[in-house]
Amino acid sequence: MLRFIAPMTIVLSATLLAPLAQADCADEQTWCETKCEVKHMTDDAAATGCKSKCVAERAACSTKAGAETAWDATKKAAQDTKSFFKGLTE
């Protein structure tokens, strides 16, 4: 039973915290695309290429944010598990 508690805690924490990190990535993408539109106002092809770069940066940002969130959740779950066993054995 205890083997299932820690992974469930990790998944739940990552699920709850991930949208916060993704919101920053979305804002960065919107800002990047706006800069592309201004910089390449008269060249649609250049604007499209620039926006493609923004999409790639968004994907990298979201991946990094998700990994950081999962790592933080893992550390918290490990600490909680350690505390549980400390209380159990005292």
N, C-alpha and C positions, 0 to 999 in steps of 0.2 A: 504494500500500500504506500509506504513512504517513498518508494522509487518513482511513483507516479506524481507525487505532490510537487517536487522540485521542477520537473519539466512543465507541468501545468502552470506553475507560478511564472516561469520564464515566458511561456507563450502568452499568458494573460497580460503580463507587464509589457511585453513588446507590442502587443496588439493595442493596448491603451496609450502607449507613449509614441508610437510611430506616427500618428497623424500630426502631432505637434511638430516633429522634425520635418515632415513632408510639406507642411505649410510654408516653411522658410524656403524650401526648394522651389515651390510653386511661385513664390514672390520673386525669387532670383530669376526664374525663367521669364516671368512677365516683364521684369525690368530689362533683361537681356534682349528680348524680342522688341521692346519699345525702342531701345537704342539702335537695333538693326533697322527698324523702319525709318528712323530719323537719319541715320548715317547713309542709307542707300535709298533715299526717297524717290529718286528717279530711275532706279535700276531694280526691277522686280526680281530678276535672276540672282543678283547679288544679295538682295534682302532675304530671299528664300535660302540661299546658302548659309547666310549668317544665322538665320533662325534654326537651321539644322544643327548648327554648332550649339545653340542654346538648348535644344532638345537633348543632345548628347551630354551636355554639362548637367542638365536636370537628372538624367539617368544616373550619372556618377554621384551626384549629390544625394539622391534618394537611397542609393545602395550604401553609401558611407553612413548616412543617418540611420538606416536600418541596422547596420552592423554595430554601430555605437550603442544604439538602444538595446539590442540583444545582449551585448557585452555587459552593460549596466544591469540589466535584468538578471543575468547569470550571476554576477557578483552579489546582488541582493539576495537571490535565492540560496546561494551557498552560505551566506551569513545567517539567513533565517534557519537553514537546516542545522547549522552548527549550534545556534542558540537553542533550537528544539532539543537536540541531543544533550546539551549542557543541562537544560532544565529537567530532562528525563532521568539523567544519571545522578543528579544532586540529591 
